[in-house]
Amino acid sequence: MAQQDFAKGLFAGVFLGGLAGAITALLLAPKSGDELREDIREGVEELWERISDRSERLYRDQKKRIESLLEESREKVDTLIEDTRSRIDRTLKELESTVADLRKQLR
């Protein structure tokens, strides 16, 4: 959960930082309307590309983490199933032995 909050905060920070930088640069640069619009378009495209790249990296990282946790969970479940089967087998053998002993005593 903490990693998720960190990722969200990082994503928001990158976005807001890029936006603030772009706005500051545009307001301080003396340009015509056409040049300003072109700069805004380029800035937005660049920012969008950075956000997309970061989102893709976060997605891949989280996907790997989830796959790892899933594999670990499968291994633990398999171990638990094996242990349970062994215990059931031992218990059945003990019960069979007890039943056999009881039958001998009843004869």
URGIVEN-V575459 format. One record per pair of residues at least 4 apart in sequence whose C-alpha atoms are under 8 Angstrom apart, sorted by the first residue. I is the first residue (numbers start at 1). J is the second residue. If there is no record, write none. Layout:
i;j
I;J
I;J
This chain:
i;j
1;5
2;6
3;7
4;8
5;9
6;10
7;11
7;58
8;12
9;13
10;14
11;15
11;51
11;54
11;55
12;16
13;17
14;18
14;51
15;19
15;47
15;51
16;20
17;21
18;22
18;47
19;23
19;47
20;24
21;25
22;26
22;40
22;43
23;27
24;28
25;29
26;36
26;39
26;40
31;35
31;36
32;36
33;37
34;38
35;39
36;40
37;41
38;42
39;43
40;44
41;45
42;46
43;47
44;48
45;49
46;50
47;51
48;52
49;53
50;54
51;55
52;56
53;57
54;58
55;59
56;60
57;61
58;62
59;63
60;64
61;65
62;66
63;67
64;68
65;69
66;70
67;71
68;72
69;73
70;74
71;75
72;76
73;77
74;78
75;79
76;80
77;81
78;82
79;83
80;84
81;85
82;86
83;87
84;88
85;89
86;90
87;91
88;92
89;93
90;94
91;95
92;96
93;97
94;98
95;99
96;100
97;101
98;102
99;103
100;104
101;105
102;106
103;107
